[in-house]
Amino acid sequence: MIDQESLAALDGLLWLRSGEAVAERFALSQSSVSRQARRCLRVFDVDVKKLEGEWDLIGDAPLLAAERQVHQLARWRGHRALRLEGTYWSGPLLCEPVPPGWVLGLCNIVGIARNFALLRERVVDVWLAGLPDVPEPDDPELTSISLCQMPVHCLVQPGHPLLQRSSISFEDLRPYPSLALPQGAYPLVEAALKEVGLWSSPVRMRRYKRQLWEGKTEQELTIGYGTALSLELLGPAMQRLALQLPVDSGEVLVVRREFASTPQFKQLATTLRHRLCQLASRLPEIQMLPLPFSGSSGIEEAPPHPEP
C-alpha cells in the first residue's frame, strides 16, 4: 500500500501534466508533488516519459493498477475528492463553480482516447464529454448517461463569403478549408463530417488551444463547427451558416460502470443537469433529456447543493 498523496501526485501529473496544476488541486507544494511522484515510481518499479506533451507510464504496472482500484474506491466512499474532467466548453459553462466533493481538471484534453484511458486506468472518475463519441453500449468498463442534445452548426468568421448567400448547400462549402482534428480524435464526428465533404484542414492538437481551433477560423476562410454551448464562449467572433450538420452533439457523463449508481454520481448528474436547464431556458436549441434515475430519486430538477 502507498499513501493517497503519493499516488495522487503521480496520477495528477499524468492527468494534469504540470506540478503546478497538481499542487493547486491537491493542496500539495510543487516540490512535494515531484518528490511523492518519484517515490511512487520507485515503489511500483515503473517510469514515465513525455510524448507530445503528455506523460505516459513505462513498464508493466499490475500492482499500480490494483492500488489505483483501492484508492478510487476510497474516493467514492468519501475519503478524498473525486476527479472530474470536462471539455473546453463544459468546464467553464457547467463545472464552475466546481461541485462540492469534486476536483476539476484542465478541461482541455482533445479526443476520446486519452479521456477513456484516464477513466479505464482509474486516474479520473468522471468525464463530462460531448455526444456522439461515447462508449459503446456493451463496453465492459465504461458507461454513460446523456444530459441533453443539440444540433451542430458550421461556423465562419464575420464577413465570410458564404454568409452572403441566400441559400447554401454542402456542395457550396467544399471549396473552403474546414477544420479537422487528428485522425480518430472523435471518430463518429469525423465520419459524419467527412461524409458531407468537411474535415479537410487538419490541426495538430492534443490539448485544446483556441488559436489552433476557433482562432484559426477567426483569421482565415476556414469553416469551423460549434453548438449553442460552444458559441456561448465564442460570442460574436463566429457566425453560423444556415446549414445544420448531419450529427447531433450534447452533454454526456462517462463513468466506470461500477460507480454509475452511486449517490455521488447521481448528485453530480443532477447538479450539471440543473445548470444545463438554466442555460437551456435562453438557448432553446438545447433539448434536455431525463435522467435515468430521476423518477426514483425525486431530485431531477433541483440541485443537490445550493447553487451560488
N, C-alpha and C positions, 0 to 999 in steps of 0.2 A: 504493500500500500504506500502511496505517496500523498502528501498533503494536498488539499484542494488548491491552495495558492500556487504551488509549483506547476501543477498540471494546467491551471488557468493561464499562467504566464506563457507556457509553450503553446497551448491551443489558441490563446489570444493572438500570438504572433502569426500563427497560420491563418487565422481568421481576419485580423485587422492590419497585418503587415508591418506595423511600426510599434516600437516600445512605448512611444508617446501615447498612441491611441489605447494601448493595453493598460498603461498606467492610469489614464484618465477614467477608464470604465471599471477597473477592478481595484481601485484605491491602493495602488502599489506605486513605489517610486520607479523611475526608469531603470536605475541600477539594479533594483530588486527584480524587475522583470527579466533582465538579462541573466542575472545570477540564478534565479529559480528555473528559468527555461533550460539553462545549461545543466543544472542538477537533474532535471527530468530526462534530458537526453542521455546522461550517463546511466541513470537507473535503468532505463529501458533499452540501452545499447543501440540507439539509433542516432541519426544525424539529420541535419536539414541542409537544403540547397535552395538558392533563389533562381527561379526560371521566369523570365519576362515579368519580373517584379513580384512574383508570388513565392512564398516559402513553401517548400514541399519536403516531406519526410524521406529519408534514405534508410532503407533497411527493413527487415521483417519485424513487425511490431504486434504480435498477438497479445502479449502482456499489456501493452499500452491500450489496445482495443478493449480488453477486459476491464482495465482500470477506468477508462472513459465511460463504460457502461455503468459502473458503480457510481461515479461522480455525477453522471447525468440523472440517475435515479435520485440521488441526493438533492439535486436541484429541483426536480419535480416534486419532491417531498417538502420543499420549502427551506432547505438548509442554505441555499445560495440563490442569487438572482438567476432567472432563466435568460436565455440568449435569443434575441430576435434580430433577424436580418430583413431588409426590405429592398425595394427598387429605388432608383433615384427620385422618383416622384412620390412613391408611397411613404418613404421615410419622412420627409418634411410635412407632407399633407395629412398623413394619417397616424404616424407613430410619434409625433411630438405634440404635447409632452409625452415622454415615454411612459407607457402604462406601468402602474405600480408592480414591483416584483420582477421587472424585466430590465435587461441591458440591451441597448440598441447598437447595431453595427454601423458601419460607414455608409451603407446603402448605396454602394457604387459598383458591386460585382456585376459584370456583364455576362449574360448567358446562363444556361441552366446547369452546365456540367459541374462547375465548382460549387454552386449552391447545393446541388444534390449531394455532392461528395461531402460537404461540411455537415449536412444532415445525416447521411448514412454513417459517417465516422463519429457522430455524436459531439462534434465540436460546437455546432449550432443546434438550437432546439426547435425553432420555427422560422420559416421563411415566408414573408408576405410577398407573393410572386404575382405575375401577370398571366392571364389566360392568353392563348390556349396551351402553352407549353408547360404542362403539369405531369406528374407521374401517371403512368398507365394504371387503369383500374385494378389490374392484377399484380401490381408491383408488390413484392412480398414485404418490403420495409417501409415504404412511404405511402401516405395517403393525403388527400386534400379536400378542403371544402371551399366552395365559391361563395363570395360575399356579394358580388354584383357582376354585371356585364355591361359593355358599352361598345359602340362602333369605333373603328379605327379610320382616321382620315389621312389623306395626303396633305402635307403642309409645304408651303413655299414662302419665301420672303416677300414682303410688300413690294409691289412693282414687277413681280414676275410676269412674263408674257402670258402664261396660262390663265392668269386672273382676268385678262381682258376678254376671254372667250365667253360667249353667252351659253354655250353648251360644250360639254367636254366628254371624251371617252378615254379608255385606257390607251388606245392607239395614239392619242394626242400626247401622251406622256412619254412615249418611247424615245423621242429624240433627246430628252433631257436626262442627265445623270440622276440616279436615285440611290439613296444611302443603303449600304449593306454592311452588316456586322460580320465578323469572321464566320466561316462556314460551320454550321452546326450549333451556333450560339443559341438560336431559337429555331429549331428545325421546322415546326409547324408554321410559324410566321414566315420563315424563309420560303418554304414551299408554296404557300398561298400567294406571296407577292411575286415570286418568280413566274408563277402561272399567268400573271397579267403583265409580264414584261418589266417588273420593277426589281429592286435589289441588285443594281448593276454597278454601283460605285463604292467599292469596299473601303472600310476604315479599319485600322489595326487597333483594337481597343479591348483590353481585358477588365479595366476598371473605367466606369463612366467618367468622361470628360466632356463638358459641354462644348468646348471649342472643336472637338472632333466629331460631334454629332449635330446638335442644333446649331452650334456656332458655325459649322461648315455651311449649312443652308442659308444662314443669315448673310453670307458673303458671296454666294455663288447662285447659279440657277438650279442647284441640286434640289431634288424632291425628297422631303422627309416624311415622317409619319408621326401621328400623335392621337391622343384621346382627349376627352373632356378634362381628365385629371392632369395629363402632362401639359396641356395648354394653360392650366392654372398657373404653372410655373413659368411658362414661356411668355405669357401675356401677349402684347401686340407685336412682338418680334416676328411671329409667324402667323400666316393666314391659311385657312382651309381652302382647298379646292372643292368644287361642287361634285365630288365623286367619292362614294363610300367604298372602302376596300372590302374584298371578299373574306374577311376574317374579323371576328369579334375579340375584343380584349376584356379585361375585368380583373378584379382583385380576388386573389385566392390564397388561402393559408395552407402551406405544406408542412407536414409534421410526420414523425415516425408513428406508425400505426398504434403502437402500444400506449401512446400518450394522447391519442385523439379524443378520448372520453374523460380526460382529467378535468377537474374543476378549473385549474389554471388556464388550460387551453380554451375551455368554454367561455371563461371570463374575458380572455384576450379577444376571441372572435366577437363577442358581444360588444366590447368596447370599440373595436375597429368598425364594426357594422354601424354602431351608433354614430360615429364620426362620419362615416360614409353617407348615412342618411341626412346628416346636416348639409353635406356638400350637394347631395342629390336634390335637395329642396330648391336649389338655384341652378343646378346643372341637370336638366331633365333627360339628357341622353343616358345618364347613369340609371340602369334598371336594377333595383335592389332584389336580391334573392333571399329566400327564407333560410335561416339556419336549420340544419337537420335535427338539432336538439332543442329548438326554441319552444316547441309545443309542450314538452315535458318540464322544461326548466322555468318557463314563465318569465324569462329575462331578455327576450329578443329586442325590445325597443328601448329599454332603459340601461344605461351604463352601470357596470357593477361597482364602480367607484365614482365619486363626484368628479365631474369634469370642470376644469377651470373656465 
